């Protein structure tokens, strides 16, 4: 049975955008992910207004609260929490989402670009993850057979 995922990722820099696109492509190839019903925050912005296209929304309290709470609902209602993690460009929003997912008992998978895998990661991100994989492993990862593993790199 295909699982739904909450797809956490930064998308504020060129490197974050590139990783975002790589992971999204792998999600679409993964037969154990129901990508049509998964929660992708950029596809669920309040009133369909994306902050990257409408930066003025960063000052709009209604949009801020509705988007934040919508993402919380997405985390709560998804089977799995999947986070694109860049050791050199951490996204603080992903940190908040990781904490909420851990508190809710979600299975948490950190996905790190192959070229960054092995670099030191934040201790708290390391601690909440149930498994850490490379982007190249995501398309074939079996979300119906979750397991725990240690990240092979160091922490800071």
Secondary structure, DSSP 8 states (H G I E B T S, - for coil): --B-EEEE---SSHHHHHHHHHHHHHHHH-TTB-TTTSEEGGGG-GGG--TTT-GGGGG-HHHHHHHHHHHHHHHHH-SEEEEE--TTS--HHHHHHHHHHHHTT-EEEEEE-GGGTTS-B-HHHHHH-SEEEEHHHHTT--TTS------SS-B-
